[in-house]
Amino acid sequence: MFLTRKSLALGIAVLTSPASGLLVPTPVTTTSAGMGSSATSTSSRRALLNGAATAAATLMLPLAAEATDFTKRNSEEFMTMDKYNKIKAQGLKDEKLYGLFENLRARAAQTGEFDKLASEDKLKEISALALAWDSNIRKEFMDKANEQLTGGDKEKGAAISKALLEDLKQLDKLAKAGDKDGVPELSAAVRSKVMQFVALEPQRLQDRFGVGDL
């Protein structure tokens, strides 16, 4: 640390202040031959200045430590623009993913439409509805949501989607065969698989957005 004249003056002021409580080293008076009062005065001033310099340096150490701590705290509190953009992008991504899961929750309750069509002998419409479920719900909601899952959840999601496709194919076959009695069982299987997939929703989405009523 380099001491400025201002810092040195501060040290001297502190040392010479009666209220400071600091002790100034007592100058040694030289009485050897050839040295008079001028040498003694010079020695005294040198001792005073050295003591002031030491005191000033001591006083400035806490200030330097506080400044370093302030800089450290601010570097932790303020993020870079790149980090901010990444957090913002992840937030938007999570919001879209949550929307996919919300759509699947809502669709699960709509599987009763298969049963209604069967009771009204509208078997051709069952085939059309099964096709719509495959292209719009399974592919657009379930598979796209599954792309953002990781690890074991992603594997489970892929298996559920595959099993759901088989159920939808069976519904189409029943409708074409005119077998309306088997529709309720398959529609219940479709609903169950959708809810199994919804259960894979990441915890971070539940914590941030909450879980809607089923």
N, C-alpha and C positions, 0 to 999 in steps of 0.2 A: 504494500500500500504506500503511495506517495503522499506526503503531507504538504498541503499548500500553506501559504502564509496565513490564510484565514484560519485553517485548522490549528496552526501553531499558536496563533493569537488566542484562540479559544482555550487551548491547553494552558497557556500562561494565565489567562483570566481565571480559570478554574483553580489553578495552583495558588494564585495570589489572593483569592477570595477568602476571607475569614470564615465564611459559612460553608466552604467546600468540604472541610474536614480532611483534606488531603495534606500530606506532609511533604515539604520541599526539602530535598537533601541539603544539609548544611554545608556551605562551601568551605573548603580547606584553605586557610590563610597561609601563604608561603612567607617565611621569614628569613630565607637564605640570603646571603650577601648578594648584592647586585639586583635585587628585586624589591621594589618599593610598593607603595599603595596602588600604583597603576596595574602591576601584575596581579595583585590580590583582587582588584576590581574585575579584571578580565577573567580570572579564574571563577569568580563568583557568578558572573554573567553566563559563562559557559555551562556551569553546573545548573543554573536556573533554566537555561534554554534546553539542555539535555533532559532535565526532569519534565519540562513542559511538553517536549516532543513525545516522551514516553507516555505521559498522561493523555495527550491528545490521541495518540494511536490507540490507547486502551479504550478511550471513550468512543472511538469510531468503529471499533470491532463489532459491537452489538448492532450499530446502524447498518453496517455492511451485511451482517447475517440476516437482519430483517429485510433488507432489500432483496437478497437472494431468495428468501422464503416467499416474498411477495411475487417475484417473477415466476417462481415455481408454481404457486397457486394459480396465477393467471394463465399459465400455459396449460394447466389441467382443466380450468373452467371454460376456456374458449377453444372450440374445435376448429379445425381447418375447414375451408369451403368444400374440399373433396370429401371429407368425412361427413359433413352435413348433407351433401348431395346423395351419398350412399345411404344414409339413414332415411332420407326422404323417399328415395326410390324403393327401398325395402318396405317402407310404410304403405306406399301405393300398391305394391305387389301383394302385401298381406291383405289389404282391403279388398282387392279383386278376388283373392283366394277365399276369403270369408264369404264373399257374395256367391261363389260357386257352391259352397257348403250350405248356405242359406237356401239356395234354389233347390238343392237336393232334399232338404228337410221338407220344403213345401210340396215337392213332387211325391214324396213318400205317401202322403195322405191322399193323393189323387189316384192311387192304384185301384181304388174302389170303382173307378169308371169302367174297368174291365168287367166287374161283376154286374154293374148296371146294364151294360150293353148285352151281356149274356142273358140276363133276365128278360130283356126286351127282344131277344132273338135277332139282334143286330150283329151277327157273326162277322160279316164282312168288315164292319167298322172296328171289330176287335183286331183284325189283321192290320188295318191301317194304323190303329193306335199303337200296336206293338212295334211297327216299323218306325213310327214317330218317336217312340221311346228310345229306340236304338240310335237313331241319327241325331236327335235333339238333346236327349237327357243323358244317355250313357256316354256318348262321344263328346258332346259339348260341355257337359258339366262334370261328370265323373272322371272321365279320362284326362281332361285338362287339369282338374284338381289333383289327380294322382301324379301328374308330371312334376308337381311342386313338393310332393312328399319325399321323404328320404328313408333309407335303410329298410328295416323290416316292414314299416307302415306302407312303403311304396310297393313292396312285394305283395302284401295283403290286399292292397287296393287293386292291383292288377288282377289278382285271382278273383276278387269279388266282381270286377267288371266282366271278366270272362264268363263267370257263372251266371251273371245277369243276362248276358247275351243268349245263353242257352235257354233260360226261362222264357225270354221273349220269342225265341224261335218256336218253342213248344206251344206258346199261346197262339201263334200264327197257324201252327199245324192243327190245333184243336178247332180253331175257327173254320179252317178250310174243310175239316172233317165233319163239321156240324156238331161237335161234341161240346156243348155248353156247360155240361155238369162238371167238367174238370177245370173250368176257368177260375173259380174262386180259390182253389188250392194254389194254382200258379200265380195268381195275382198277389196272394199273401206272401208267396216266396219272393216275388219281385220287391214288395215293400220291405221285407226283412233284409234283403241284400242291400237295399239303398241305405237303410238305417245302420247296417254294419259298416258301410263305407263312411257314413257321417261320423261314426264313433272314432274314426281315424283323424279327425280334425286336430291340427296341432294345438298344444296347450297355449301357445303364445297368442293365438287368435281368440281363444276362449277368455283369456285374461284381459285382452284389450277390448274386444267387442262384446263379450258376453255370449251366452248360449240362448238362442230363441226358444220359445215354447214349442214342443213337438205336437 
